[in-house]
């Protein structure tokens, strides 16, 4: 009969395990009715079983690995709610709860969160889709949890849809302080930022700077590792290695990763301090392996496991060395301990967690303390069914009290009280027995302002939703053969310092300094013991001296810099070397190419001189201004080509001063002569009297050339006197000195080029206006093209010159000089050479006169209305013109006003018959 009695609860538990849930109510782990329901999310089991069937179906699976510490947190929530209901805090309003097991799995936690979002009193637990949830009343008003940051991140994003407040007593990831991403998340503990800073301070105070880090490969572990890395770097603490373990024990690589981590710890002999950011069941597996390998280190524990009794009671735990960690600040939990002593009297109908725990007690009652704890954590459904049901149920309240982690219990109860005080604020002027009295988002706003009395002090949430509580610095200390978790100090998160109760505890803290965990090794010449910007910033590692530095002794603390800028040293050098001098040498292939282009230009200039000299009396040469002007222009081109030579080879003071002045003056002389030619052409073929007068005034060849060139001479003279160019050593390239000419004054250089550009622009305007003159002898069109080439070349030159450096900088200016010089030379002389050589029939006086006569006739016809044009009009129009000329007072001396229909009045001169012929003679004489 006893076996049957035992088998029934076993079967119930077994059924619960085998079938995760048949309906929504089965999904609830613990619940109690109330006017206002608070949800709870706790990882009562350490993992969720994965189905072996294929294909996988979307079924909420079963969990395994009962976690006593988290089970105690659910009891703390229940105790706090019952205490509040039995007090006058909410004056008649009853709090209820629905607690769900997340099994440390995001998927299952999301399923629970969906039920929280479902509409209140909805028979189907359906979540309504709305664009505005302001008036929506969900199943719960607030949520306590979750146990792990990774789960809290996922749940918080879902709860934020309806702005349901979520208060976690354990999730410490720094990212959860971001109110943009997690607007409804709060916690009654500090963020990992304070914990990692506290760890770093402990490491620095103990004189350690070479440590290892092990973390779980989940959001919580990664964020904690990142935060610690930042704090460590800021405090000159080096992380020798980082090992990441899989987040789930069911991962097939878990044991391999644990073995790799242990091998890394054993291999790194100088690393004697290990920081561990892991869940308790991960630490349990790691420590068992470490004990097998006789690893003895100092272990710095995160808040997840620093107070874990099930780890501190591992057999031979003392062999691991010293464990020092940080736990959440505890408070008065005496009422909860009393609650645990009377827990066996509580009904289990609405608390599956308690029912399962009592079942596990029966199965594991025959075992000693640690084995008893291991049995509870590892018990499976098959084991439960196979055990002898005749074993009596033995309640062990001492076991629960022994496993209490005060920090977590206190923060859980604090979370419940914070929500209760926020509800109290909402219920001042409302009937909160009505579930629709207020909405979760209103409670959220109240929670931001709530103040809770915790012992003798007031606590509240800061702007990030965190409670700025302190940490207890915990030391695992062997007392009477048993490992006890003692409080060594308190860490003030706001001030960043350690507070000791007495000298004995301070001695325990100072005793940690006896363990060395530093890094150093002898350094040979060319190396140095130096703090670097590598991941190991704090260690005195042997690093190579950087470029331009050297060390000539062993174990030097710093590198010597090479004596001056003319020397350099490679990385890892024990001496200095003279720098190589660079410049655009004669032997450089690019310099040779540019010189060949310049030489070809000189040959071209001489060839043109010969051609023009041989054809001195031809119309083309005469139309070009005569041999004198051509010689001056060609001589200017010759000097420009010659100036490129001064840009090559070793820069000297003479070359630096000569090259720009020679180029500037020569180019100005060339442009000035071309300007005179443009004026002459425009003057010869212009029929506008006003323009004729202006051009006659402007056309003073010798004064104009002398004036234009003289101004450039003055500019260059002032430049050479006041801000003369000089030879400069450029050290911008390592291992080299670039010899270059510094222009002395960029402003003067710009004025010189700007003046040339201004003359070229004026020349361009005049040439452009004469572009439609007689084609065979018209230089204006080609001058226009030459000026355009000049402008394009120098416009491109400016940004290229400004962004180029090195020995090829002079080559940039040579290229633009050659382009602009070739452009003007070719456009000015090559068309004429072509006519002289290949179009000799057009290079005669008769052909020239015929062309001019044809052009002048057309030009005259455009000014005087021809008889043929008048005859083409209607007879009435001819009469109108005739009468007008007869009656106008101004018709004397051949002046006549006439108007073409549809056009404005034209005033012209009635030309005699031989007007065109006379005009031809004048144009020819001008040319």
C-alpha positions in Angstrom: 0.0 0.0 0.0 2.9 2.4 0.9 4.4 1.6 -2.5 1.1 2.6 -4.2 0.9 5.8 -2.2 4.4 6.6 -3.2 3.9 5.6 -6.8 1.0 8.0 -7.3 3.0 11.2 -6.7 5.9 9.6 -8.6 3.6 9.1 -11.6 2.3 12.6 -11.3 5.8 14.0 -11.4 6.8 11.6 -14.1 3.8 12.7 -16.2 4.7 16.3 -15.6 8.2 15.6 -16.8 7.3 13.5 -19.8 4.6 15.9 -21.1 5.6 19.5 -20.6 2.0 20.8 -20.8 -1.3 19.6 -22.0 -3.1 23.0 -21.6 -2.2 26.5 -20.5 -3.0 25.8 -16.8 -0.5 22.9 -16.8 2.1 25.4 -18.0 2.0 27.4 -14.7 4.5 26.3 -12.1 2.9 28.0 -9.1 -0.1 30.3 -8.9 -2.4 32.0 -6.4 -5.5 34.2 -7.2 -5.7 37.8 -6.3 -7.1 41.2 -7.3 -3.8 42.1 -9.0 -1.7 39.3 -10.6 2.1 39.5 -10.6 4.0 37.2 -13.0 7.2 35.4 -12.2 9.9 33.9 -14.4 12.5 31.7 -12.8 14.9 29.1 -14.1 13.8 26.4 -11.7 15.3 23.8 -14.0 18.7 24.2 -15.6 17.9 22.9 -19.0 15.1 22.0 -21.4 15.1 18.6 -22.9 15.3 18.4 -26.7 13.1 16.0 -28.6 14.8 13.1 -30.4 11.9 12.7 -32.9 12.3 13.9 -36.5 10.9 16.1 -37.7 10.9 18.4 -34.7 7.4 19.7 -33.7 6.6 23.0 -32.1 5.9 21.5 -28.7 7.0 23.1 -25.4 9.3 20.5 -24.1 10.2 19.1 -20.7 12.9 20.4 -18.3 15.5 18.7 -16.2 18.0 19.6 -13.5 16.2 21.0 -10.5 17.9 24.1 -9.2 17.5 24.5 -5.4 18.8 28.1 -5.4 16.3 29.3 -8.0 13.5 27.3 -6.4 14.2 29.2 -3.2 13.8 32.5 -5.2 10.3 31.4 -6.2 9.6 30.8 -2.6 11.0 34.2 -1.7 8.5 35.8 -4.2 5.6 33.8 -2.7 6.6 34.7 0.8 6.9 38.4 0.0 3.5 38.4 -1.6 1.9 36.6 1.3 3.5 38.9 3.7 2.2 42.0 1.8 -1.3 40.4 1.7 -1.2 39.9 5.5 -0.1 43.5 6.1 -1.8 46.9 5.6 0.4 48.0 2.8 -2.2 47.7 0.1 -5.3 48.1 2.4 -7.5 45.3 1.3 -6.1 44.7 -2.1 -4.9 41.2 -2.6 -1.9 40.3 -4.7 -1.9 37.1 -6.7 0.9 35.4 -8.7 1.6 33.2 -11.6 5.1 31.8 -11.6 6.6 30.0 -14.7 9.7 27.9 -15.1 11.9 29.2 -17.9 14.3 26.2 -17.7 17.1 28.8 -18.5 15.7 28.7 -22.0 14.7 31.8 -24.0 12.1 29.9 -26.0 10.1 28.7 -23.0 10.4 32.1 -21.3 8.9 33.7 -24.4 6.0 31.3 -24.2 5.4 32.4 -20.6 5.6 36.0 -21.6 3.0 35.5 -24.3 0.6 34.3 -21.6 1.4 37.4 -19.6 0.4 39.5 -22.6 -2.9 37.8 -23.1 -6.0 39.7 -22.3 -7.3 39.5 -18.7 -10.1 36.9 -18.1 -9.7 35.7 -21.7 -10.8 32.1 -21.9 -8.5 31.4 -24.8 -5.4 33.2 -23.4 -5.3 35.1 -26.7 -3.0 38.2 -27.2 -5.0 40.8 -29.1 -3.2 42.8 -31.7 -3.7 46.6 -31.3 -2.0 49.7 -32.5 -2.6 51.3 -29.1 -2.4 49.3 -25.9 -3.1 52.2 -23.6 -6.4 50.8 -22.4 -5.5 47.1 -22.8 -5.7 45.1 -19.6 -3.3 42.1 -19.8 -3.2 39.0 -17.6 -0.6 40.4 -15.2 0.3 43.9 -14.1 4.0 43.3 -13.6 6.6 40.6 -13.9 9.4 39.4 -11.5 12.4 37.9 -13.3 14.1 36.5 -15.1 17.0 34.6 -13.6 19.4 35.2 -16.5 20.2 38.3 -18.5 19.8 36.5 -21.8 16.3 35.5 -21.0 15.5 38.9 -19.6 16.6 40.6 -22.8 14.2 38.5 -24.9 11.3 38.8 -22.5 11.7 42.5 -21.9 11.5 43.3 -25.6 8.2 41.4 -25.7 6.8 43.0 -22.5 7.8 46.4 -23.8 5.0 46.0 -26.4 2.5 46.8 -23.7 5.0 48.5 -21.3 4.5 45.8 -18.6 7.0 46.5 -15.8 9.6 43.8 -15.4 11.7 43.8 -12.3 14.6 41.3 -12.2 16.4 40.2 -9.0 19.3 38.6 -10.9 19.8 39.8 -14.5 22.9 42.1 -14.3 23.9 42.6 -17.9 25.0 46.1 -18.5 23.0 46.4 -21.8 19.7 46.1 -19.8 20.3 49.6 -18.5 19.6 51.0 -22.0 16.1 52.4 -21.7 15.8 52.9 -25.4 15.8 49.2 -26.0 14.4 48.0 -22.7 12.0 50.8 -21.6 10.1 48.6 -19.1 13.0 46.8 -17.5 14.0 47.4 -13.9 16.3 45.4 -11.5 17.0 45.4 -7.8 20.7 44.8 -8.3 23.5 46.9 -9.8 24.5 46.3 -13.4 27.6 44.4 -14.4 29.4 47.7 -15.0 29.7 48.0 -11.2 30.6 44.3 -10.7 33.3 44.3 -13.3 34.7 47.5 -11.9 34.7 46.0 -8.4 36.5 42.9 -9.8 39.1 45.1 -11.5 39.7 47.1 -8.3 40.2 43.9 -6.3 42.7 42.7 -8.9 44.6 46.0 -8.8 44.6 46.2 -5.0 46.0 42.7 -4.9 48.8 43.5 -7.3 47.7 41.1 -10.0 47.8 42.1 -13.7 48.0 38.8 -15.6 44.8 36.9 -15.4 42.5 34.5 -17.4 38.7 34.8 -18.0 36.2 32.0 -18.5 32.6 32.9 -19.5 29.5 31.2 -21.0 28.9 31.8 -24.6 25.6 33.6 -24.2 24.4 37.2 -24.0 25.1 37.4 -20.3 28.6 36.0 -20.6 29.6 38.0 -23.6 28.3 41.3 -22.2 30.0 40.6 -18.9 33.3 39.7 -20.6 33.1 42.9 -22.8 32.4 45.1 -19.7 35.2 43.5 -17.8 37.6 43.9 -20.7 36.9 47.6 -20.8 37.5 47.9 -17.1 40.6 45.8 -17.2 42.1 47.9 -20.0 41.4 51.1 -18.1 43.1 49.8 -15.0 46.2 48.2 -16.8 45.0 44.6 -16.1 46.0 42.1 -18.8 43.7 39.3 -19.9 46.0 36.4 -20.8 43.3 34.2 -22.2 39.5 34.1 -22.7 37.6 30.8 -22.8 34.0 30.6 -23.8 31.9 27.6 -22.7 28.6 26.6 -24.4 25.6 28.1 -22.8 23.7 24.7 -22.6 24.9 21.5 -21.0 23.2 19.6 -23.7 25.6 21.0 -26.2 27.7 18.2 -27.6 30.9 20.2 -27.4 30.4 21.2 -23.8 32.8 18.7 -22.2 35.4 19.3 -24.9 35.3 23.0 -24.3 35.6 22.4 -20.5 38.7 20.2 -21.1 40.2 22.9 -23.4 39.6 25.6 -20.7 41.3 23.4 -18.1 44.3 22.7 -20.5 44.6 26.5 -21.0 44.7 27.1 -17.3 47.3 24.4 -16.7 49.4 25.6 -19.6 49.5 29.3 -18.5 51.8 28.8 -15.5 52.1 32.5 -14.8 48.3 33.0 -14.7 47.2 32.4 -11.1 44.0 34.3 -11.1 40.9 33.3 -13.0 37.8 35.4 -13.4 34.6 33.3 -14.0 31.4 34.6 -15.5 29.2 31.5 -15.6 26.1 29.9 -14.4 26.2 27.6 -11.4 25.9 24.3 -13.2 28.7 25.4 -15.6 31.0 26.2 -12.6 30.1 22.8 -11.1 31.3 20.9 -14.1 34.4 23.1 -14.5 35.4 22.7 -10.9 35.0 19.0 -10.9 37.4 18.8 -13.9 39.8 21.2 -12.2 39.9 19.2 -9.1 40.8 16.1 -11.1 43.7 18.0 -12.7 44.9 19.4 -9.3 44.5 23.0 -10.5 45.2 25.5 -7.7 44.4 29.1 -8.5 42.6 32.1 -7.1 39.1 32.1 -8.6 37.1 35.4 -8.8 33.4 34.6 -8.8 30.7 36.6 -10.4 27.4 37.2 -8.6 25.8 34.2 -10.3 27.8 31.7 -8.3 29.8 33.5 -5.6 27.4 32.3 -2.9 26.4 28.9 -4.4 26.4 26.4 -1.6 26.1 23.5 -3.9 29.5 24.5 -5.4 31.2 25.3 -2.1 30.3 21.8 -0.8 31.9 19.9 -3.7 34.3 17.3 -2.2 37.9 18.4 -2.1 36.9 22.0 -3.1 39.8 23.3 -1.0 42.2 21.8 -3.5 41.1 24.4 -6.1 42.7 27.2 -4.1 41.0 30.4 -3.0 37.6 31.6 -4.1 36.8 35.3 -3.7 33.7 36.8 -5.3 31.0 39.4 -5.3 27.5 38.9 -4.2 24.5 41.1 -4.0 24.1 43.0 -0.8 21.9 41.0 1.5 19.3 42.3 4.0 17.2 40.9 6.7 15.7 37.6 5.5 14.9 36.1 8.9 11.2 36.0 8.1 11.9 34.0 5.0 14.0 31.5 6.9 11.1 31.1 9.2 8.9 30.6 6.2 11.1 27.8 5.0 10.9 26.0 8.4 7.1 25.8 8.0 7.2 25.1 4.3 6.3 21.4 4.7 2.9 22.6 6.1 2.1 24.4 2.9 -0.3 22.9 0.4 1.2 21.8 -2.9 -1.8 21.8 -5.2 -1.0 25.1 -6.8 2.8 24.8 -6.6 4.3 22.2 -8.8 7.8 23.3 -7.9 7.2 22.5 -4.2 5.5 19.2 -5.2 8.4 18.2 -7.3 10.9 19.1 -4.5 9.0 17.0 -2.0 9.1 14.1 -4.4 12.8 14.5 -4.8 13.3 14.6 -1.1 11.7 11.2 -0.8 13.9 9.7 -3.5 17.2 11.2 -2.3 16.5 11.0 1.5 19.1 8.2 2.1 22.1 10.3 0.9 24.5 12.5 2.7 24.5 16.3 2.2 26.5 16.8 -1.0 25.3 13.6 -2.6 21.8 14.5 -1.6 22.1 17.8 -3.4 23.6 16.1 -6.5 20.8 13.6 -6.5 18.2 16.4 -6.5 19.9 18.1 -9.4 20.4 15.0 -11.5 17.3 13.0 -10.8 15.4 12.0 -13.8 11.9 10.6 -14.3 13.2 7.1 -14.9 15.1 7.3 -11.6 12.0 8.4 -9.8 9.9 5.5 -11.2 12.5 2.9 -10.4 13.1 4.0 -6.8 11.5 2.1 -4.0 8.3 3.9 -3.1 8.3 2.5 0.4 10.9 5.1 1.5 9.4 7.6 3.8 9.2 11.3 3.0 11.7 13.2 5.2 11.4 16.9 5.3 14.8 18.6 5.5 14.3 22.3 6.2 18.0 22.5 7.2 18.9 21.7 3.6 16.9 24.6 2.2 18.2 27.0 4.8 21.8 25.9 4.0 21.3 26.5 0.3 19.9 30.0 0.7 21.9 32.7 -1.2 21.0 35.8 0.9 21.7 38.3 -1.9 19.3 36.7 -4.4 16.6 36.1 -1.8 16.9 39.7 -0.6 16.8 41.2 -4.2 13.8 39.0 -5.1 11.8 40.2 -2.0 12.9 43.7 -2.8 11.5 43.4 -6.3 8.1 42.3 -4.9 8.0 45.2 -2.4 9.0 47.7 -5.1 6.0 46.6 -7.2 3.7 46.6 -4.2 4.7 50.2 -3.3 4.1 51.2 -6.9 0.6 49.6 -6.8 0.0 51.4 -3.6 0.7 54.7 -5.4 -1.8 53.8 -8.1 -4.5 52.7 -5.7 -4.7 55.9 -3.7 -7.7 57.2 -5.5 -8.9 54.1 -7.3 -10.7 50.9 -6.5 -7.9 48.4 -7.3 -10.1 45.4 -6.7 -11.2 46.2 -10.2 -8.5 44.8 -12.5 -9.1 47.6 -15.0 -8.4 50.3 -12.3 -5.0 51.0 -13.8 -2.9 49.8 -16.7 0.7 48.4 -16.7 2.1 51.4 -18.3 0.7 53.6 -15.5 2.3 51.3 -13.0 5.5 51.6 -14.9 5.6 55.4 -14.5 4.8 54.9 -10.8 7.6 52.4 -10.4 10.1 55.0 -11.7 9.3 57.2 -8.7 8.9 54.5 -6.0 11.0 54.6 -2.9 11.4 51.4 -0.8 12.6 51.2 2.8 15.3 48.5 3.0 16.3 48.1 6.5 17.5 51.5 7.7 17.8 53.1 4.3 15.8 54.2 1.4 16.4 52.6 -2.1 15.0 53.6 -5.5 15.5 53.0 -9.1 17.9 55.3 -10.9 17.3 56.7 -14.4 18.6 53.4 -15.9 16.2 51.3 -13.9 18.9 50.0 -11.6 19.1 50.0 -7.8 22.5 51.3 -6.7 23.0 48.8 -3.9 26.4 47.6 -2.8 28.2 44.3 -3.2 29.4 41.9 -0.5 33.0 40.7 -1.1 32.7 37.0 -0.3 35.6 34.8 0.7 35.3 31.0 0.7 37.1 30.1 3.9 37.7 26.6 5.4 36.4 26.5 9.0 36.4 23.3 11.0 37.0 21.2 7.9 34.1 22.8 6.0 34.1 25.4 3.3 32.2 28.5 4.5 31.2 31.5 2.5 32.1 34.5 4.6 31.7 38.2 4.0 35.2 39.7 3.8 34.3 43.3 2.9 31.7 45.5 1.4 32.2 47.2 -2.0 30.6 50.6 -2.4 29.5 50.8 -6.0 29.1 54.6 -6.0 32.4 55.5 -4.5 34.3 52.5 -5.8 36.1 51.4 -2.6 36.3 48.5 -0.1 34.9 48.8 3.4 36.1 46.4 6.1 34.3 45.7 9.3 37.5 44.8 11.3 41.2 44.3 11.0 40.9 40.5 10.7 38.9 40.7 7.5 41.3 43.3 6.2 44.2 40.9 6.8 42.3 38.2 4.8 42.0 40.8 2.0 45.8 41.7 2.2 46.7 38.0 2.3 45.6 37.7 -1.3 48.6 39.7 -2.3 50.9 36.8 -1.4 49.8 35.1 -4.7 51.7 36.4 -7.7 49.9 36.7 -11.0 52.2 38.9 -13.1 54.0 38.7 -16.4 57.6 39.5 -17.3 60.7 38.0 -19.1 64.2 39.2 -19.9 64.5 41.5 -23.0 67.4 41.5 -25.4 68.9 44.5 -27.2 66.3 45.8 -29.7 63.5 45.0 -27.2 62.2 46.8 -24.2 60.0 46.3 -21.2 57.2 48.6 -22.0 53.4 49.0 -21.7 52.0 48.7 -25.1 48.5 49.2 -26.7 48.2 45.5 -27.3 45.6 43.4 -25.5 48.1 42.8 -22.7 48.7 46.4 -21.8 49.7 45.9 -18.2 52.4 43.3 -18.6 56.1 44.0 -18.8 56.4 42.0 -22.0 59.4 42.1 -24.3 58.3 44.2 -27.2 60.3 45.4 -30.1 61.5 49.0 -30.1 59.3 50.9 -32.6 60.7 52.5 -35.7 63.3 55.3 -35.2 64.1 53.9 -31.7 66.7 51.4 -30.5 67.9 49.8 -27.3 71.5 48.6 -27.0 71.3 46.9 -23.6 69.3 44.1 -22.0 66.1 44.7 -19.9 65.8 48.3 -20.8 62.7 50.2 -19.6 62.6 52.5 -22.6 64.0 52.8 -26.1 66.4 55.6 -27.2 65.3 57.8 -30.0 67.7 58.1 -33.0 69.7 61.3 -32.5 68.3 63.4 -35.3 66.0 63.3 -38.3 68.8 62.2 -40.7 68.9 58.8 -39.0 66.3 56.0 -38.7 66.0 52.6 -37.1 63.8 49.6 -38.0 61.7 47.7 -35.5 63.8 45.6 -33.1 67.0 47.6 -33.8 70.0 47.9 -31.6 71.5 50.9 -33.6 70.5 53.7 -35.9 71.1 54.0 -39.7 71.4 57.0 -41.9 68.3 57.8 -43.9 68.2 57.5 -47.7 67.9 60.8 -49.6 65.3 60.9 -52.3 64.8 63.3 -55.2 63.7 63.2 -58.8 67.0 62.2 -60.3 68.2 62.3 -63.9 68.4 58.5 -63.9 64.7 58.1 -62.8 62.7 56.6 -65.7 59.9 59.1 -65.2 62.4 62.0 -65.2 63.9 60.7 -68.4 60.5 60.5 -70.0 59.7 64.1 -69.1 63.1 65.3 -70.3 62.5 63.6 -73.6 59.1 65.4 -73.9 60.9 68.7 -73.2 63.6 67.9 -75.7 61.0 67.1 -78.3 59.4 70.4 -77.6 62.7 72.3 -78.1 63.1 70.4 -81.4 59.6 71.4 -82.4 60.3 75.0 -81.6 63.5 75.0 -83.7 61.7 73.3 -86.6 58.9 75.9 -86.6 61.6 78.6 -86.6 63.2 77.1 -89.6 59.9 76.8 -91.5 58.8 80.3 -90.7 62.3 81.7 -91.7 62.2 80.0 -95.0 58.7 81.3 -95.8 59.2 84.8 -94.4 57.4 86.6 -97.3 54.3 84.4 -97.4 50.9 85.7 -96.3 50.6 83.1 -93.5 53.9 84.3 -91.8 53.0 87.9 -92.3 49.5 87.4 -91.0 51.1 85.8 -87.9 52.6 89.2 -87.0 55.8 88.8 -88.8 59.0 87.0 -88.0 59.9 89.2 -85.0 56.7 88.4 -83.1 56.9 84.7 -84.0 60.5 84.6 -82.8 59.6 86.1 -79.5 56.8 83.7 -79.0 58.9 80.7 -80.0 61.7 81.9 -77.8 59.2 82.0 -74.9 58.2 78.4 -75.6 61.9 77.5 -75.7 62.5 79.0 -72.3 59.4 77.3 -70.9 60.7 73.9 -72.1 64.1 74.8 -70.7 62.6 75.6 -67.2 61.6 72.0 -66.8 65.2 71.0 -66.4 65.5 73.0 -63.2 62.8 70.7 -61.6 65.0 67.6 -61.9 68.0 66.3 -59.9 69.2 67.5 -56.5 67.4 70.7 -55.6 69.7 73.7 -55.0 69.0 77.3 -54.0 69.7 78.4 -57.5 67.3 75.9 -59.1 64.5 76.6 -56.6 64.7 80.3 -57.3 65.2 80.0 -61.0 62.6 77.4 -62.1 59.4 79.3 -61.1 60.7 82.7 -62.1 61.9 81.5 -65.5 58.6 79.7 -66.1 56.4 82.5 -64.9 58.2 85.3 -66.9 58.5 83.2 -70.1 54.9 82.1 -70.0 53.8 85.7 -69.4 55.8 86.9 -72.4 54.3 84.2 -74.6 50.7 85.0 -73.5 51.4 88.8 -73.9 52.4 88.3 -77.5 49.5 86.1 -78.2 47.2 88.8 -76.6 48.6 91.4 -79.1 47.9 89.0 -82.0 44.3 88.5 -80.8 43.8 92.2 -80.6 45.3 92.7 -84.1 43.1 90.0 -85.6 40.0 91.4 -84.0 40.9 94.9 -85.1 41.5 93.9 -88.7 38.1 92.2 -89.1 35.8 94.2 -86.8 33.2 96.4 -88.5 31.7 97.9 -85.3 32.9 101.5 -85.0 32.8 101.6 -81.3 34.8 98.3 -81.0 37.2 99.7 -83.6 37.9 102.7 -81.5 38.4 100.7 -78.4 40.7 98.2 -80.1 42.8 101.0 -81.7 43.3 102.4 -78.2 44.3 99.1 -76.8 46.5 97.9 -79.7 50.0 99.2 -78.6 52.1 96.1 -79.2 55.5 97.0 -77.6 54.1 98.9 -74.6 51.5 96.1 -74.0 54.1 93.3 -74.1 56.6 95.2 -72.0 53.9 96.2 -69.4 52.4 92.7 -69.1 55.8 91.0 -68.9 57.2 93.7 -66.6 54.4 93.2 -64.0 55.3 89.5 -63.8 59.0 90.4 -63.5 58.0 92.7 -60.5 55.9 89.9 -58.9 58.8 87.4 -59.2 61.4 89.9 -58.0 59.4 90.7 -54.8 58.9 87.0 -54.4 62.6 86.2 -54.6 63.5 89.1 -52.3 61.0 88.8 -49.5 59.9 85.1 -49.5 62.5 83.4 -51.6 62.1 79.6 -52.4 64.5 77.4 -50.6 65.6 73.7 -50.3 63.6 71.8 -47.8 64.1 68.4 -46.3 60.8 66.5 -46.0 60.7 63.8 -43.3 57.1 62.7 -43.9 58.2 59.3 -45.3 59.9 56.9 -42.8 63.4 55.9 -43.5 63.8 58.6 -46.2 64.6 62.3 -46.6 62.9 63.9 -49.6 64.8 66.9 -50.9 62.4 69.4 -52.4 62.0 73.0 -53.2 59.8 74.9 -50.8 58.2 77.7 -52.7 58.7 80.1 -49.8 55.3 81.7 -50.1 52.3 79.8 -51.5 50.6 83.2 -51.8 53.3 84.6 -54.1 53.2 81.3 -56.1 49.5 81.7 -56.4 49.7 85.4 -57.5 52.2 84.5 -60.2 50.0 81.7 -61.6 46.9 83.8 -61.1 48.4 86.7 -63.1 49.2 84.3 -66.0 45.7 83.0 -65.7 44.2 86.5 -65.9 46.2 87.3 -69.0 45.2 84.0 -70.6 41.6 84.7 -69.8 41.7 88.1 -71.5 43.4 86.6 -74.4 40.7 83.9 -74.5 37.9 86.5 -74.5 39.5 88.4 -77.4 40.2 85.3 -79.4 36.7 83.9 -78.7 35.2 87.1 -80.2 37.2 86.6 -83.4 36.6 82.9 -83.7 34.4 83.3 -86.8 36.9 85.4 -88.9 38.3 84.1 -92.2 39.1 80.4 -91.7 42.4 79.9 -93.6 44.2 82.7 -91.8 42.2 82.9 -88.6 44.4 82.3 -85.5 41.7 83.3 -83.1 40.0 80.0 -83.1 43.2 78.1 -82.4 44.2 80.6 -79.8 40.9 79.9 -78.1 41.7 76.2 -78.1 45.2 76.8 -76.8 43.8 78.9 -73.9 41.2 76.2 -73.1 44.0 73.6 -72.9 45.9 75.9 -70.6 43.0 76.4 -68.2 42.1 72.7 -68.1 45.7 71.7 -67.4 46.1 74.2 -64.5 42.7 73.6 -63.0 43.5 69.9 -62.8 47.0 70.8 -61.5 45.7 72.6 -58.3 44.1 69.6 -56.5 46.7 67.1 -57.7 49.5 69.3 -56.5 47.9 69.9 -53.2 47.4 66.2 -52.5 50.7 64.9 -53.9 53.9 64.5 -51.9 57.2 62.8 -52.3 59.9 62.9 -54.9 57.4 63.0 -57.8 55.9 66.3 -56.7 58.1 68.3 -59.1 57.0 65.9 -61.9 53.4 67.0 -61.4 54.3 70.6 -62.2 56.5 69.5 -65.1 53.6 67.6 -66.6 51.2 70.6 -66.4 53.9 73.0 -67.8 54.5 70.7 -70.7 50.7 70.2 -71.4 49.9 73.9 -71.3 53.1 74.8 -73.3 52.5 72.1 -76.0 48.8 73.1 -76.2 49.5 76.8 -76.9 52.5 76.0 -79.2 50.6 73.5 -81.3 47.4 75.5 -81.5 49.4 78.7 -82.5 51.9 77.4 -85.0 51.0 73.9 -86.3 47.9 75.0 -88.3 50.2 77.6 -90.0 52.9 75.1 -90.7 50.3 72.8 -92.1 49.2 75.5 -94.6 52.8 76.4 -95.4 53.7 72.8 -96.2 50.6 71.1 -97.5 48.3 74.0 -98.6 50.7 76.1 -100.6 48.0 77.1 -103.1 46.2 79.0 -100.3 49.5 80.6 -99.1 49.6 83.2 -101.9 48.8 86.9 -102.1 45.9 86.5 -104.6 44.3 83.7 -102.6 44.6 85.8 -99.4 43.1 88.8 -101.0 40.2 86.8 -102.4 39.5 85.3 -99.0 39.6 88.7 -97.3 37.4 90.2 -100.1 34.8 87.5 -99.7 34.7 87.9 -96.0 34.5 91.7 -96.1 31.7 91.6 -98.7 29.7 89.4 -96.4 30.4 91.6 -93.5 29.5 94.8 -95.4 26.3 93.2 -96.6 25.3 92.4 -93.0 25.6 96.1 -92.1 24.1 97.7 -95.3 20.9 96.2 -96.6 21.6 94.9 -100.1 19.4 95.8 -103.0 18.7 92.1 -103.6 17.4 91.8 -100.1 15.2 94.8 -100.5 13.8 93.6 -103.8 12.7 90.4 -102.1 10.2 92.3 -100.0 6.8 93.5 -101.0 6.5 96.7 -103.0 4.8 98.4 -100.1 7.7 97.8 -97.9 10.1 99.3 -100.5 7.9 102.4 -100.6 7.9 102.7 -96.9 11.7 102.7 -96.8 11.9 105.2 -99.7 9.5 107.6 -98.0 11.2 107.3 -94.8 14.6 108.2 -96.2 13.1 111.1 -98.0 11.2 112.7 -95.1 13.7 112.1 -92.3 15.6 115.1 -91.2 18.6 113.0 -90.6 18.8 111.6 -94.1 21.4 114.2 -95.0 24.9 112.9 -95.8 23.6 109.5 -96.5 22.1 108.8 -93.1 18.8 107.0 -93.2 16.5 105.4 -90.6 14.6 102.3 -91.7 12.7 99.6 -90.0 12.2 96.0 -91.0 8.8 94.7 -90.1 8.8 92.9 -86.8 12.2 94.4 -85.9 13.4 97.4 -84.0 14.5 100.6 -85.8 17.9 100.4 -87.5 20.1 103.3 -88.0 22.8 102.9 -90.6 24.9 104.5 -93.2 23.8 104.3 -96.9 27.0 102.8 -98.4 28.1 103.7 -101.9 28.4 100.9 -104.5 32.2 100.5 -104.0 31.9 100.4 -100.2 32.8 96.7 -100.0 35.8 97.1 -102.2 37.1 100.0 -100.1 36.6 98.1 -96.9 38.6 95.1 -98.3 41.6 97.3 -99.0 41.5 98.7 -95.4 41.4 95.2 -93.9 44.2 94.0 -96.0 46.3 97.0 -95.1 45.6 96.4 -91.4 46.7 92.8 -91.6 
